[in-house]
Amino acid sequence: MTAETPDRAADPSPSPGDGAVDERDAVISMLLGIRSSIDNIDAALIHLLAERFKFTQQVGRLKAEHGLPPSDPDREKRQIERLRSLAEDAHLDPAFAEKWFNFVVAEVIRHHEEIADGSGSDRA
Ligand SMILES: O=C(O)C(=O)C[C@]1(C(=O)O)C=C[C@@H](O)C=C1
């Protein structure tokens, strides 16, 4: 072995011709394909969330106009049961579904309170 010819046994990095490069390229191309689907799903989730918040803003205005309380714990309870059951059917962790719902609802209630006290913005 010379300084110009590194010891292949000591250098595990792939080199052309040994098949490892083709395999790595295939893996990277697979990863990029899967990520592109993840990108689409993330975009759809953002759009769905924006739509959901448009409707909850309507609810917030209705509640504020008619002096109804921002939160409705009975509705939340029923929705959590429903979402947990849907999550189970979809092989999604029901605890995660409930956490997600509670996270979103906390934000919705904050918006409802802002609408009621007149400090609400246009943005959901
Ligand atoms: O349905 C309502 O009354 C809402 O205000 C919407 C919503 C929700 O985001 O799902 C938010 C707060 C309530 O506590 C219950 C449900």
The ligand as an SDF file (V2000), in Angstrom:
LIG
                    3D

 16 16  0  0  0  0  0  0  0  0999 V2000
  -67.7710   22.7990   18.6350 O   0  0  0  0  0  0  0  0  0  0  0  0
  -67.4910   23.7810   19.3460 C   0  0  0  0  0  0  0  0  0  0  0  0
  -68.2830   24.2600   20.1710 O   0  0  0  0  0  0  0  0  0  0  0  0
  -66.1820   24.4090   19.2160 C   0  0  0  0  0  0  0  0  0  0  0  0
  -65.9510   25.4620   19.7750 O   0  0  0  0  0  0  0  0  0  0  0  0
  -65.1320   23.6920   18.4440 C   0  0  0  0  0  0  0  0  0  0  0  0
  -64.2570   22.8230   19.3420 C   0  0  0  0  0  0  0  0  0  0  0  0
  -63.3140   22.0630   18.3580 C   0  0  0  0  0  0  0  0  0  0  0  0
  -62.3350   22.6690   17.9490 O   0  0  0  0  0  0  0  0  0  0  0  0
  -63.6370   20.9130   18.0000 O   0  0  0  0  0  0  0  0  0  0  0  0
  -63.4580   23.7030   20.2120 C   0  0  0  0  0  0  0  0  0  0  0  0
  -63.8140   23.9900   21.4910 C   0  0  0  0  0  0  0  0  0  0  0  0
  -64.9070   23.3000   22.1750 C   0  0  0  0  0  0  0  0  0  0  0  0
  -64.5970   23.0400   23.5150 O   0  0  0  0  0  0  0  0  0  0  0  0
  -65.3780   22.1210   21.4450 C   0  0  0  0  0  0  0  0  0  0  0  0
  -65.0620   21.8790   20.1350 C   0  0  0  0  0  0  0  0  0  0  0  0
  1  2  2  0
  2  3  1  0
  2  4  1  0
  4  5  2  0
  4  6  1  0
  6  7  1  0
  7  8  1  0
  7 11  1  0
  7 16  1  0
  8  9  2  0
  8 10  1  0
 11 12  2  0
 12 13  1  0
 13 14  1  0
 13 15  1  0
 15 16  2  0
M  END
$$$$
